[in-house]
């Protein structure tokens, strides 16, 4: 297997086929709680992405020195350290966003997607691949957060990028788009039940697309069979 | 067996030390910025409720600790920031809390002019229902400006209630509990100020520990 196809496969796995949000359903608590606005979603998505890349790289770098009996506590230590660092940095440089993310920032420690990747992939693979896997899984998670955040923000308050200045500084307040305005908000979209419903539609949508592709696939199966055998290696 | 345990313990300890070191370094690097951010946040709220041109003292450091009491929402310590113009007090911003919010305490800052009228009110922290109770925030609704210039005449001042209860403040459609709690808290804070005006204003030295850095 060439290195290039390995990276391609890692991207495919992280962004679509094995997406931590839509398929593995990991880290649902922050996923559903924070996605009331697009800004919050981007903030938490970036924080999770950063922690995931750093923890994957570190876990992979030390994989030969860690006795397997104590690997889980060590992974947790590493993840907790990175999360605390990210939390301190956000507190210092994106204060408003730090406040609106609240408890969900420290809760990244308990996001199973991170320890899951550390255990399942990073602890068995070289640093470069592990870092790339962290990046793709993190992007996959962040994208789901953003889609959910955007849908809920549009339905709930008819805006996009509301409060973007909290994340990006004062200039970003011009990003705010008022799509439509209504007197009383569509509460369901903002409250937790709305998050579950929207998440359900997202997963259904992904499955529908997969099913559609699978239905189209058999027609070209004949000349693709050899390639399929090669691609089927994920664990 | 014993060797393995010792070895594992050593590795674990090493990682604990390394991680702690990393966190300490980041903490040391960001400490000052975080404190500055918090001060700035508080100061900008303070200048929101007491316009900067009305004072010329160091508002942030001219501060009194007030022991918790029923007027200010319970046992938590509260702060009073005293605005002075050429050493004459013009207004006081008191942090307070509404204990009976829909979803926990609503933390407020209430600025009162020395004549007892309200200079401004802001919500510092709340967990009210998004879309309903959160209209107490300035970025959602103008409601909180309704307190500006109002005065509490007496303990049984009937105008200090939401309109539904016969008072002069609007409630929100679908959410009466939140504005009711805020109105009551602002009223109580104003009453507290009227009763303790002299002791708050006469204090010369700041008693806030955190601010004396």
Interface residues (C-beta under 8 A of the other chain):
Chain A: X36 X65 X66 X67 X69 X70 X73 X74 X77 X78 X80 X81 X84 X85 X88 X89 X91 X92 X93 X95 X156 X157 X163 X184 X185 X187 X190 X191
Chain B: X4 X7 X8 X11 X12 X15 X16 X19 X20 X22 X23 X26 X27 X30 X33 X34 X37 X38 X41 X129 X130 X131 X132 X139 X173 X174
